[in-house]
Amino acid sequence: MEDTFLFFGRSVPDLAKILGSILAIFGIAMYIISGQSSVTALIPSFMGVPLMLLGLLSERMPENRHHLMHASMVLALLMVIMPIAMVVAMGVPDSNLTVTSLFTLLIIGSIFLVAGIKSFRHARILRESSGV
């Protein structure tokens, strides 16, 4: 088994940087498109920037990578739970921008969760096979 886990040809910290950047840019775009009327349009950015920073930090501090990636997984879990909870509590929003933002958070959070879970599983199998 190969030591480095890749998901779509990228390491999980790379995915954190890429997906975090996408969310950050998307949130800013939604804020501008919405006419800068509500700071809630920036919620994808509020989730994306920390995800991107966790990816950057995990590459710069490899000794803390596992802690940083666990933190990024908590963030990704929030990205999945938050839109679902909002729709359950308040129903489907009337605004297409809001629906698009919620769907984007849900999809990106889900992709990152799958990558992270597979990465953690890969690391556990490696650890067990090496007898550590």
C-alpha positions, 0 to 999 in steps of 0.5 A: 500500500502506498504511503501517501493518500490521494483523492482525485490526485490530491492530498487532503491538505491540498483539497482543503486549500482548493475547496476552501479557496473555492468557498471563499471566492464563492462567498464573496461572489454571492455577497456581490451578486446579492447586492451586498445586502446581507453578511449572511451571503458570506457564510461560504467564505466564513467556512472556506477561509478556515478550511484553506488555512487549516490546509496551509498550516498542515503542510507547513507544520507536518508534525501537527497535520493529524490535529489540523486535519481533524479540525478541518473534518469538524469544519466539513461536518458543519458544512454538511450539517448546517444546510440540512439543519437550516432546511429542516428548521425553516424549510427551503429558502425562497432565494435562489442564491441562498439555495445555491449557497446551501447546496454548495456548502453541502456538496463541498463539505461532503466531498471533503468529508469523504476524502478525510474519512478515506484518508484516516482509514488509509492511515490506520491501515498503514499503521496496523500493517507496520505494527505501530 
